Amino acid sequence: MVTRTGASEPVAGGADRGSWCGQCGEPVDGADHARCARRSDLEPPRWCVHCRRRMKVQVTPGAWTASCIEHGSIERSTWSS
Amino acid sequence: MTAQVTGTDILDVAREQVLERGVPLSQEQIAQVMRTGDDQLEALLALAHEVRMKYQGPAVEVEGIVSLKTGGCPEDCHFCSQSGQFTSPVRSVWLNIPELVRAAQQTAATGASEFCIVAAVRGPDEKLMQQMREGVAAIKAAVDIHVAASLGMLTQAQVDELVDMGVHRYNHNLEAGRSYFPQVVTTHSFDERLDTCRMVKESGMELCCGGLVGMGESIEQRAELAAQLGELEPHEVPLNFLNPRPGTPFGDLEPMESADALRTIAAFRLALPRTILRYAGGRELTLGDLGTRDGLLGGINAVIVGNYLTTLGRDPKEDLALLDELEMPIKALNETL
């Protein structure tokens, strides 16, 4: 199950990628984030892609939730149905 | 004069000593096993597998873990992204009881028999103990699964209360061998860790106690960890491979080579023939899919299913399919390995 409330894709890349990389917290433009994209297989995002705030991240056995106080939360299931 | 023990010799010794007589390897012997070459790896893994099958059987214990309180830890374990002393991006967060129960239900749905509640603390305060009282009771009311806990260093009163709650197993790792421990943690001592482990053992709870490898320790120090775990005789040993975390003192270390990781698994099995040996954190990074399979055929007989505390794991379907392919049944809830 995926629920989204206000946050865009939290990793570098994607249509609405924001200005900051969710993995490393550095600007999306002008840097290579290929390693960040690979890392996202084993890491939830830590930085809000819109404002670079550190997010509160909760990992559970089957999902993660990342919350930015300004831009909302995103939850991702990591288990196939 | 003692003859130099070669790679082949130490495997012959281990076969006779561990497999046939059930006597664990000594610290020096463990180090010899860890020094064997890649040409001996296949034979080493096969021997460790034989030992596991003889003393533990084919079943695999499956466990899920969840972080009840993440981040903001006052301790300085150099491998850990949850220490408040480092510039890690991990922020402090608490899991609420409904989400805790949901995580236990998810875990149980995989066939797992263990669900471990973990908190990033030096030791539990009253707020955490109250969360545990409510959380363990809520899980037990909703899910048929053993509840384990990992809450740092305990007082005797806290040990007794966890027993009263019905906590089945308590995790408290040694993290590293005694001689390397001061390079890993400076805010508490190896002996303080041992104190909690001993109290847990005497309480009737099962002790889960392991450590990490790949933190820059020498082969001798890695063997020392295995031997010291052997002396402690825990019910379970979780074996973690360092996953270097950004912002931590060990953040720039390279992940361990997979062949070294597999040798370590096999050596730990030969040091701990009758102990549950669990894949814990870092296996995805260090071993990948192929290495995961090799480890299950080289001494491992327990896995953590799904995600870890702050990082993500494999999809449980992949692990469960692998166990099925290897004809390793999942340990039932009331089965003893």
HADDOCK unambig.tbl for C-alpha pairs under 7 A between the chains (distance, minus, plus):
assign (segid A and resid 42 and name CA) (segid B and resid 311 and name CA) 5.92 0.50 0.50
assign (segid A and resid 42 and name CA) (segid B and resid 312 and name CA) 4.54 0.50 0.50
assign (segid A and resid 42 and name CA) (segid B and resid 313 and name CA) 6.37 0.50 0.50
assign (segid A and resid 43 and name CA) (segid B and resid 311 and name CA) 5.05 0.50 0.50
assign (segid A and resid 43 and name CA) (segid B and resid 312 and name CA) 5.60 0.50 0.50
assign (segid A and resid 44 and name CA) (segid B and resid 311 and name CA) 6.66 0.50 0.50
assign (segid A and resid 46 and name CA) (segid B and resid 89 and name CA) 6.25 0.50 0.50
assign (segid A and resid 46 and name CA) (segid B and resid 90 and name CA) 6.93 0.50 0.50
assign (segid A and resid 54 and name CA) (segid B and resid 89 and name CA) 6.52 0.50 0.50
assign (segid A and resid 55 and name CA) (segid B and resid 91 and name CA) 7.00 0.50 0.50
assign (segid A and resid 56 and name CA) (segid B and resid 91 and name CA) 5.56 0.50 0.50
assign (segid A and resid 56 and name CA) (segid B and resid 92 and name CA) 6.96 0.50 0.50
assign (segid A and resid 56 and name CA) (segid B and resid 93 and name CA) 6.30 0.50 0.50
assign (segid A and resid 58 and name CA) (segid B and resid 93 and name CA) 6.97 0.50 0.50
assign (segid A and resid 59 and name CA) (segid B and resid 309 and name CA) 6.11 0.50 0.50
assign (segid A and resid 59 and name CA) (segid B and resid 310 and name CA) 5.74 0.50 0.50
assign (segid A and resid 60 and name CA) (segid B and resid 66 and name CA) 5.44 0.50 0.50
assign (segid A and resid 60 and name CA) (segid B and resid 103 and name CA) 6.15 0.50 0.50
assign (segid A and resid 60 and name CA) (segid B and resid 307 and name CA) 6.37 0.50 0.50
assign (segid A and resid 61 and name CA) (segid B and resid 64 and name CA) 6.20 0.50 0.50
assign (segid A and resid 61 and name CA) (segid B and resid 65 and name CA) 6.41 0.50 0.50
assign (segid A and resid 61 and name CA) (segid B and resid 66 and name CA) 6.35 0.50 0.50
assign (segid A and resid 61 and name CA) (segid B and resid 103 and name CA) 6.29 0.50 0.50
assign (segid A and resid 61 and name CA) (segid B and resid 107 and name CA) 6.79 0.50 0.50
assign (segid A and resid 61 and name CA) (segid B and resid 306 and name CA) 4.84 0.50 0.50
assign (segid A and resid 61 and name CA) (segid B and resid 307 and name CA) 4.47 0.50 0.50
assign (segid A and resid 61 and name CA) (segid B and resid 308 and name CA) 6.69 0.50 0.50
assign (segid A and resid 62 and name CA) (segid B and resid 106 and name CA) 6.90 0.50 0.50
assign (segid A and resid 62 and name CA) (segid B and resid 306 and name CA) 5.92 0.50 0.50
assign (segid A and resid 62 and name CA) (segid B and resid 307 and name CA) 6.37 0.50 0.50
assign (segid A and resid 78 and name CA) (segid B and resid 315 and name CA) 6.67 0.50 0.50
assign (segid A and resid 79 and name CA) (segid B and resid 315 and name CA) 5.24 0.50 0.50
assign (segid A and resid 79 and name CA) (segid B and resid 316 and name CA) 6.84 0.50 0.50
assign (segid A and resid 80 and name CA) (segid B and resid 315 and name CA) 6.81 0.50 0.50
